[in-house]
Amino acid sequence: MKDKTRLLITGVILLLAVALFVLGLIILPDTIVMQVQADGSVGNTMPKLIGLLIPFILCVVFGVFYYQGGKGKNLLVAIIGLVAFGLTFFFNR
């Protein structure tokens, strides 16, 4: 892939990560659910800041790694970070 395309993909991932992080800080409760048991009950909770930093760091670090090296594994982990944001919002709606 060309550098310009990798830069565009990385920029979109980073922009989405920042937007979801800020949105989470605004709308999510102070303690968020990070894990749900098989019966649907709450399994694991953590403070909002830590719970949002985990997927944010995944997106940022592996997005930058993808831009620098162009490896698909790094892009996949960055996308998994975005999916983790989505699950966090879904569990805490």
DSSP file (Angstrom, degrees, kcal/mol; ACC not computed):
  #  RESIDUE AA STRUCTURE BP1 BP2  ACC     N-H-->O    O-->H-N    N-H-->O    O-->H-N    TCO  KAPPA ALPHA  PHI   PSI    X-CA   Y-CA   Z-CA
    1    1 A M              0   0    0      0, 0.0     2,-0.1     0, 0.0     0, 0.0   0.000 360.0 360.0 360.0 148.7    0.0    0.0    0.0
    2    2 A K     >  -     0   0    0      1,-0.1     4,-2.2     4,-0.0     5,-0.2  -0.355 360.0-117.8 -73.5 156.5    1.1    3.5   -0.7
    3    3 A D  H  > S+     0   0    0      1,-0.2     4,-2.4     2,-0.2     5,-0.2   0.863 114.6  56.3 -61.1 -36.3    2.2    5.8    2.2
    4    4 A K  H  > S+     0   0    0      2,-0.2     4,-2.1     1,-0.2    -1,-0.2   0.898 107.9  47.1 -65.2 -40.0   -0.7    8.2    1.4
    5    5 A T  H  > S+     0   0    0      2,-0.2     4,-2.5     1,-0.2    -2,-0.2   0.915 112.4  49.2 -67.5 -42.9   -3.3    5.4    1.7
    6    6 A R  H  X S+     0   0    0     -4,-2.2     4,-2.6     1,-0.2    -2,-0.2   0.885 110.3  52.0 -63.0 -37.8   -1.8    4.2    5.0
    7    7 A L  H  X S+     0   0    0     -4,-2.4     4,-2.6     2,-0.2    -1,-0.2   0.906 110.2  48.5 -64.2 -41.5   -1.7    7.8    6.3
    8    8 A L  H  X S+     0   0    0     -4,-2.1     4,-2.3     2,-0.2    -2,-0.2   0.927 113.1  46.5 -64.3 -45.8   -5.4    8.2    5.4
    9    9 A I  H  X S+     0   0    0     -4,-2.5     4,-2.3     2,-0.2    -2,-0.2   0.926 114.6  47.4 -62.8 -45.1   -6.4    4.9    7.1
   10   10 A T  H  X S+     0   0    0     -4,-2.6     4,-2.7     1,-0.2     5,-0.2   0.905 110.9  52.0 -63.2 -41.7   -4.3    5.8   10.2
   11   11 A G  H  X S+     0   0    0     -4,-2.6     4,-2.5     2,-0.2    -1,-0.2   0.899 109.8  48.6 -61.9 -41.5   -5.8    9.3   10.3
   12   12 A V  H  X S+     0   0    0     -4,-2.3     4,-2.6     2,-0.2     5,-0.2   0.923 112.5  48.4 -64.5 -44.2   -9.4    7.9   10.2
   13   13 A I  H  X S+     0   0    0     -4,-2.3     4,-2.4     2,-0.2    -2,-0.2   0.926 114.1  45.9 -62.1 -45.2   -8.7    5.4   12.9
   14   14 A L  H  X S+     0   0    0     -4,-2.7     4,-2.4     2,-0.2    -2,-0.2   0.895 112.5  50.6 -66.6 -39.8   -7.1    8.0   15.2
   15   15 A L  H  X S+     0   0    0     -4,-2.5     4,-2.4    -5,-0.2    -2,-0.2   0.923 112.4  46.6 -63.7 -44.6   -9.9   10.5   14.5
   16   16 A L  H  X S+     0   0    0     -4,-2.6     4,-2.8     2,-0.2     5,-0.2   0.902 111.6  52.0 -63.0 -41.0  -12.5    7.9   15.4
   17   17 A A  H  X S+     0   0    0     -4,-2.4     4,-2.2    -5,-0.2    -2,-0.2   0.919 111.7  45.6 -63.2 -43.8  -10.6    6.9   18.5
   18   18 A V  H  X S+     0   0    0     -4,-2.4     4,-2.5     2,-0.2     5,-0.2   0.922 114.3  49.0 -65.2 -43.5  -10.4   10.5   19.7
   19   19 A A  H  X S+     0   0    0     -4,-2.4     4,-2.6     1,-0.2    -2,-0.2   0.918 113.6  45.5 -63.3 -44.0  -14.1   11.1   19.0
   20   20 A L  H  X S+     0   0    0     -4,-2.8     4,-2.4     2,-0.2    -1,-0.2   0.866 111.9  52.7 -68.4 -35.5  -15.2    8.0   20.8
   21   21 A F  H  X S+     0   0    0     -4,-2.2     4,-2.1    -5,-0.2    -2,-0.2   0.945 113.2  42.7 -63.3 -48.5  -13.0    8.7   23.7
   22   22 A V  H  X S+     0   0    0     -4,-2.5     4,-1.6     2,-0.2    -2,-0.2   0.916 114.3  50.9 -65.6 -43.3  -14.4   12.2   24.2
   23   23 A L  H  X S+     0   0    0     -4,-2.6     4,-2.7    -5,-0.2     5,-0.3   0.902 109.9  51.0 -60.8 -40.8  -17.9   11.0   23.6
   24   24 A G  H  X S+     0   0    0     -4,-2.4     4,-1.9     1,-0.2    -1,-0.2   0.887 106.7  53.6 -63.6 -39.4  -17.4    8.3   26.2
   25   25 A L  H  < S+     0   0    0     -4,-2.1    -1,-0.2     1,-0.2    -2,-0.2   0.842 115.0  42.4 -63.0 -31.8  -16.1   10.8   28.7
   26   26 A I  H  < S+     0   0    0     -4,-1.6    -2,-0.2    -5,-0.1    -1,-0.2   0.922 126.1  24.5 -81.4 -45.9  -19.3   12.8   28.2
   27   27 A I  H  < S+     0   0    0     -4,-2.7    -3,-0.2    -5,-0.1    -2,-0.2   0.683  98.1  88.1-102.7 -18.2  -22.0   10.3   28.1
   28   28 A L  S  < S-     0   0    0     -4,-1.9     4,-0.1    -5,-0.3    65,-0.1  -0.482  79.3-106.0 -83.5 153.9  -20.9    7.2   30.0
   29   29 A P        -     0   0    0      0, 0.0    -1,-0.1     0, 0.0    -2,-0.1  -0.199  35.1-102.3 -69.3 169.0  -21.4    6.7   33.8
   30   30 A D  S    S+     0   0    0      1,-0.2    18,-2.5    17,-0.1     2,-0.5   0.818 113.9  42.6 -64.4 -32.0  -18.4    7.1   36.2
   31   31 A T  E    S-A   47   0A   0     16,-0.2     2,-0.3    17,-0.1    -1,-0.2  -0.975  82.2-163.7-116.4 121.7  -18.1    3.3   36.5
   32   32 A I  E     -A   46   0A   0     14,-2.5    14,-1.9    -2,-0.5     2,-0.4  -0.789  21.5-116.3-111.6 151.3  -18.5    1.3   33.3
   33   33 A V  E     +A   45   0A   0     -2,-0.3    12,-0.2    12,-0.2    58,-0.1  -0.687  32.0 171.1 -81.5 127.4  -19.2   -2.3   32.6
   34   34 A M  E     +     0   0A   0     10,-3.3     2,-0.3    -2,-0.4    11,-0.2   0.548  65.8  32.6-111.8 -14.4  -16.3   -4.0   30.8
   35   35 A Q  E     -A   44   0A   0      9,-1.4     8,-2.9    56,-0.1     9,-1.4  -0.997  62.4-158.3-147.2 138.3  -17.4   -7.6   31.0
   36   36 A V  E     -A   42   0A   0     -2,-0.3     6,-0.2     6,-0.2     5,-0.1  -0.957  21.0-127.6-118.5 135.8  -20.8   -9.3   31.0
   37   37 A Q    >   -     0   0    0      4,-3.0     3,-1.6    -2,-0.4     6,-0.1  -0.227  31.5-101.7 -73.6 168.8  -21.4  -12.8   32.3
   38   38 A A  T 3  S+     0   0    0      1,-0.3    -1,-0.1     2,-0.1    -2,-0.0   0.801 123.3  54.6 -62.6 -30.2  -23.1  -15.5   30.3
   39   39 A D  T 3  S-     0   0    0      2,-0.1    -1,-0.3     1,-0.0     3,-0.1   0.437 122.7-104.7 -85.4   2.1  -26.4  -14.9   32.2
   40   40 A G  S <  S+     0   0    0     -3,-1.6    -2,-0.1     1,-0.3     2,-0.1   0.404  78.4 130.1  93.8  -2.0  -26.3  -11.2   31.3
   41   41 A S  S    S-     0   0    0      1,-0.1    -4,-3.0    -5,-0.1    -1,-0.3  -0.397  70.2 -85.0 -82.5 163.9  -25.2   -9.9   34.7
   42   42 A V  E     +A   36   0A   0     -6,-0.2    -6,-0.2     1,-0.2    -1,-0.1  -0.490  46.0 174.5 -69.2 130.2  -22.4   -7.5   35.2
   43   43 A G  E     +     0   0A   0     -8,-2.9     2,-0.4     1,-0.3    -7,-0.2   0.835  61.6   9.4-103.9 -47.1  -19.0   -9.3   35.4
   44   44 A N  E     -A   35   0A   0     -9,-1.4   -10,-3.3     2,-0.0    -9,-1.4  -0.997  61.0-176.8-142.7 131.4  -16.3   -6.7   35.6
   45   45 A T  E     +A   33   0A   0     -2,-0.4   -12,-0.2   -12,-0.2   -14,-0.0  -0.871   4.4 174.3-123.3 160.4  -16.5   -2.9   36.1
   46   46 A M  E     -A   32   0A   0    -14,-1.9   -14,-2.5    -2,-0.3    -2,-0.0  -0.977  42.5 -72.4-155.8 164.2  -13.8   -0.2   36.2
   47   47 A P  E  >  -A   31   0A   0      0, 0.0     4,-2.5     0, 0.0   -16,-0.2  -0.264  47.2-116.2 -60.2 149.6  -13.5    3.6   36.3
   48   48 A K  H  > S+     0   0    0    -18,-2.5     4,-1.9     1,-0.2     5,-0.2   0.884 110.2  53.0 -56.6 -46.1  -14.5    5.4   33.2
   49   49 A L  H  > S+     0   0    0    -19,-0.2     4,-1.9     1,-0.2    -1,-0.2   0.923 113.2  42.3 -61.0 -46.4  -11.1    6.9   32.4
   50   50 A I  H  > S+     0   0    0      1,-0.2     4,-1.6     2,-0.2    -1,-0.2   0.912 112.9  53.8 -67.2 -42.0   -9.3    3.5   32.6
   51   51 A G  H  < S+     0   0    0     -4,-2.5    -1,-0.2     1,-0.2    -2,-0.2   0.807 114.3  41.4 -64.0 -29.8  -12.0    1.7   30.7
   52   52 A L  H  X S+     0   0    0     -4,-1.9     4,-1.4    -5,-0.2    -1,-0.2   0.746 107.8  60.9 -88.3 -25.6  -11.8    4.2   27.8
   53   53 A L  H  X S+     0   0    0     -4,-1.9     4,-2.9    -5,-0.2     5,-0.3   0.839  94.6  64.5 -69.6 -31.7   -8.0    4.4   27.8
   54   54 A I  H  X S+     0   0    0     -4,-1.6     4,-1.9     1,-0.2    -1,-0.2   0.967 109.9  34.2 -60.0 -56.8   -7.6    0.7   27.0
   55   55 A P  H  > S+     0   0    0      0, 0.0     4,-2.4     0, 0.0    -1,-0.2   0.853 117.0  57.1 -68.4 -29.6   -9.2    0.8   23.5
   56   56 A F  H  X S+     0   0    0     -4,-1.4     4,-2.6     2,-0.2    -2,-0.2   0.934 108.1  46.0 -63.2 -45.3   -7.9    4.3   22.9
   57   57 A I  H  X S+     0   0    0     -4,-2.9     4,-2.6     2,-0.2     5,-0.4   0.895 110.6  53.8 -65.3 -39.9   -4.3    3.2   23.5
   58   58 A L  H  X S+     0   0    0     -4,-1.9     4,-1.8    -5,-0.3     5,-0.3   0.941 112.0  45.1 -57.6 -47.2   -4.9    0.1   21.3
   59   59 A C  H  X S+     0   0    0     -4,-2.4     4,-1.6     2,-0.2    -2,-0.2   0.933 117.7  42.3 -63.1 -47.4   -6.1    2.3   18.4
   60   60 A V  H  X S+     0   0    0     -4,-2.6     4,-2.2     2,-0.2     5,-0.2   0.958 117.6  42.7 -68.7 -51.8   -3.3    4.9   18.7
   61   61 A V  H  X S+     0   0    0     -4,-2.6     4,-2.2     1,-0.2    -3,-0.2   0.945 121.1  39.1 -64.0 -49.2   -0.3    2.6   19.2
   62   62 A F  H  X S+     0   0    0     -4,-1.8     4,-2.0    -5,-0.4    -1,-0.2   0.768 112.3  57.7 -78.1 -23.0   -1.2    0.1   16.6
   63   63 A G  H  X S+     0   0    0     -4,-1.6     4,-2.1    -5,-0.3    -1,-0.2   0.915 110.0  44.6 -65.3 -43.1   -2.5    2.7   14.2
   64   64 A V  H  X S+     0   0    0     -4,-2.2     4,-2.4     2,-0.2    -2,-0.2   0.899 111.9  52.6 -67.4 -40.9    0.9    4.4   14.3
   65   65 A F  H  X S+     0   0    0     -4,-2.2     4,-2.7     1,-0.2     5,-0.5   0.906 108.9  51.0 -60.0 -40.4    2.6    1.0   14.0
   66   66 A Y  H  X S+     0   0    0     -4,-2.0     4,-2.6     1,-0.2    -2,-0.2   0.921 109.9  49.3 -63.4 -43.1    0.5    0.3   10.9
   67   67 A Y  H  < S+     0   0    0     -4,-2.1    -2,-0.2     1,-0.2    -1,-0.2   0.911 115.7  43.2 -62.7 -40.9    1.5    3.6    9.4
   68   68 A Q  H  < S+     0   0    0     -4,-2.4    -2,-0.2     1,-0.1    -1,-0.2   0.885 132.4  18.2 -73.9 -38.0    5.2    3.0   10.0
   69   69 A G  H  < S-     0   0    0     -4,-2.7    -3,-0.2    -5,-0.2    -2,-0.2   0.697  84.5-138.0-110.8 -22.2    5.3   -0.7    8.9
   70   70 A G     <  +     0   0    0     -4,-2.6     2,-0.3    -5,-0.5    -4,-0.2   0.684  46.2 153.8  73.7  17.9    2.2   -1.3    6.8
   71   71 A K     >  -     0   0    0     -6,-0.3     4,-1.3     1,-0.1     3,-0.5  -0.636  45.9-139.7 -85.6 137.9    1.6   -4.7    8.4
   72   72 A G  H  > S+     0   0    0     -2,-0.3     4,-2.4     1,-0.2     5,-0.1   0.780  98.2  64.9 -65.6 -28.4   -2.0   -6.0    8.4
   73   73 A K  H  > S+     0   0    0      1,-0.2     4,-2.0     2,-0.2    -1,-0.2   0.901 101.8  49.4 -62.7 -39.8   -1.7   -7.3   12.0
   74   74 A N  H  > S+     0   0    0     -3,-0.5     4,-1.9     2,-0.2    -1,-0.2   0.893 110.4  50.1 -66.8 -39.2   -1.2   -3.9   13.4
   75   75 A L  H  X S+     0   0    0     -4,-1.3     4,-2.2     1,-0.2    -2,-0.2   0.903 108.7  53.4 -63.7 -41.2   -4.2   -2.6   11.4
   76   76 A L  H  X S+     0   0    0     -4,-2.4     4,-2.2     1,-0.2    -2,-0.2   0.908 108.5  48.4 -61.1 -43.4   -6.3   -5.5   12.8
   77   77 A V  H  X S+     0   0    0     -4,-2.0     4,-1.7     2,-0.2    -1,-0.2   0.883 110.1  52.3 -66.5 -37.6   -5.5   -4.7   16.4
   78   78 A A  H  X S+     0   0    0     -4,-1.9     4,-1.4     2,-0.2    -1,-0.2   0.899 110.6  48.0 -64.0 -39.5   -6.3   -1.0   15.8
   79   79 A I  H  X S+     0   0    0     -4,-2.2     4,-2.2     1,-0.2    -2,-0.2   0.870 106.7  56.5 -68.6 -36.4   -9.7   -2.0   14.4
   80   80 A I  H  X S+     0   0    0     -4,-2.2     4,-2.4     1,-0.2    -1,-0.2   0.870 102.9  56.3 -61.3 -36.0  -10.2   -4.3   17.4
   81   81 A G  H  X S+     0   0    0     -4,-1.7     4,-1.7     2,-0.2    -1,-0.2   0.898 106.9  48.4 -60.7 -41.0   -9.7   -1.2   19.6
   82   82 A L  H  X S+     0   0    0     -4,-1.4     4,-2.0     2,-0.2    -2,-0.2   0.885 110.6  50.9 -66.1 -38.6  -12.5    0.5   17.7
   83   83 A V  H  X S+     0   0    0     -4,-2.2     4,-2.5     1,-0.2    -2,-0.2   0.884 106.2  55.5 -64.4 -38.0  -14.7   -2.6   18.2
   84   84 A A  H  X S+     0   0    0     -4,-2.4     4,-2.2     2,-0.2    -1,-0.2   0.882 105.7  51.9 -63.0 -37.7  -13.9   -2.5   21.9
   85   85 A F  H  X S+     0   0    0     -4,-1.7     4,-2.4     2,-0.2    -1,-0.2   0.944 109.5  50.1 -59.4 -47.1  -15.2    1.1   22.0
   86   86 A G  H  X S+     0   0    0     -4,-2.0     4,-2.2     1,-0.2    -2,-0.2   0.899 111.1  47.8 -59.8 -42.6  -18.4   -0.1   20.4
   87   87 A L  H  X S+     0   0    0     -4,-2.5     4,-2.9     2,-0.2    -1,-0.2   0.871 108.9  54.6 -66.6 -36.4  -18.8   -2.9   22.9
   88   88 A T  H  X S+     0   0    0     -4,-2.2     4,-1.2     1,-0.2    -2,-0.2   0.927 111.2  44.5 -62.7 -44.2  -18.1   -0.5   25.8
   89   89 A F  H  < S+     0   0    0     -4,-2.4    -2,-0.2     1,-0.2    -1,-0.2   0.894 114.0  50.9 -65.9 -38.5  -20.9    1.8   24.6
   90   90 A F  H >< S+     0   0    0     -4,-2.2     3,-1.1     1,-0.2    -2,-0.2   0.918 110.1  48.1 -65.9 -44.6  -23.2   -1.2   24.0
   91   91 A F  H 3< S+     0   0    0     -4,-2.9    -1,-0.2     1,-0.2    -2,-0.2   0.773 116.8  44.2 -67.0 -25.3  -22.7   -2.7   27.4
   92   92 A N  T 3<        0   0    0     -4,-1.2    -1,-0.2    -5,-0.2    -2,-0.2   0.099 360.0 360.0-110.3  22.0  -23.3    0.7   29.1
   93   93 A R    <         0   0    0     -3,-1.1    -1,-0.2   -65,-0.1    -2,-0.1   0.489 360.0 360.0 -75.7 360.0  -26.3    2.0   27.2
